[in-house]
Amino acid sequence: MGLVLIQDQTRWDQFIDKSPHGLLFHKWNFLKTIELHSGYELLPYGIYKGESLICVIPLFYKKIRGLKFLFSPPPQTGVPFLGFAMCRDYTTLKQNKKENFLNIVADEFHRQISKISPHYTHISLVPNLLDIRAFTWNQYSVTPSYTYILDLTETLDNIWNNFQHELRREIKLGEKLYLRLVNSNDVSPLYHFLKERYKEQNLHLPIISKSYLEDLIRLYPEHIVIHYLYDDREIIGVNMTHEYKIFIGWLGAVRFSNAIRSNEYLTWKLIQRAKEKGFKAFELHGANRKNLCQFKTKFNPSLELTFAINQKNKLGQLAEWAYFNLIKRR
């Protein structure tokens, strides 16, 4: 059957639930919310081997001033990974069958991209989808990226003992201050803090709107949770988490004060929550900025590799430069 557009929400979500690479970001209503708020057209492609659906790939298309863009995910969604989700059996296949599946996916994808003929294509893959050779053979450029993963199959005591000594001391100080962690669906404080943080860096907030986040939380109240950390009077820490298959510290972790190491304490409380809820992994998302790595490595996570697949012509190169140098900056 090759590559086809899938319009069956149940079929799509059942595939994502079973896929080793499927995240909440891949779920149908999440994708439709992105489409609604971003102005990009969702193209929910499925790739078949014979009669078997072996991969899905949500793409987002938009034409801006004559230039055609194709993303997965599109900008300003806050979504770190999207791209290809392989079938449930993929990880258990022998290597020759894995490569056969990937060659089919890459070739069908390339054929469809050639028909759309975008000026700029950017696909951010989920962690641990490491064999991207078939895409390089089709002349796509590949950019590596990194994130941190904490193994939650260890006992909580072992996880704690593996923390840096200074980190354990900072968390104990937080315990003495009787800080309160409150779970909420109120986006307003989070959105305000994020907006102020990016304003300080002379950057536009990389989130479409407050209503976009509100819609996501309304759709997935069990899987998207905002955690506010309070002292006696006010919020001193915040993080919005992705709690589906893997626990991800997704948006937030704004540094409020150096006097109280609120981020350290908040992260530890979230690790405890993830462990209690039965998650096997906790992602300290993002390991590409030196200053952030210095904070996250205190928790002794492992480093995990991710990739982005890119293709652009000369007009696409100009559009990319304009986005990063003119549009993204305030």
Secondary structure, 3 states (H helix, E strand, C coil): CCEEECCCHHHHHHHHHHCCCCCHHHCHHHHHHHHHHHCCEEEEEEEEECCEEEEEEEEEEEEECCEEEEEECCCCCCCCCECCEECCCHHHCCHHHHHHHHHHHHHHHHHHHHHHCCCEEEEEECCCCCCCHHHHCCCCEEEEEEEEEEECCCCHHHHHHCCCHHHHHHHHHHHHCCCEEEEECCCHHHHHHHHHHHHHCCECCCCCCHHHHHHHHHHCCCCEEEEEEECCCCEEEEEEEEECCCEEEEEECCCCCCCCCHHHHHHHHHHHHHHHCCCCEEEECCCCCHHHHHHHHHHCCEEEEEEEEEEECHHHHHHHHHHHHHHCEC
